Amino acid sequence: MAELVMTPEWNSVLLEMKTKVTIKDIAREAGVSTALVSFVMTNLRGGKTAYRVNKETTAHILRVAKE
């Protein structure tokens, strides 16, 4: 069996895997539902404002996502 050797390429792949954040992670940390996080992110990405979501809640979700 071939021996696995840690190369710089594999190291960067592993680091990316460890730091990838999911909607579920953001929702859990922010104390909101995954649907709300998805709604806010989708609307903001589309250039819209999440008009049905409290501005403070939107700001909190974005703060958690940036961390």
Helices and strands as residue ranges (DSSP letters): H 8-19, H 23-30, H 34-45, H 55-66
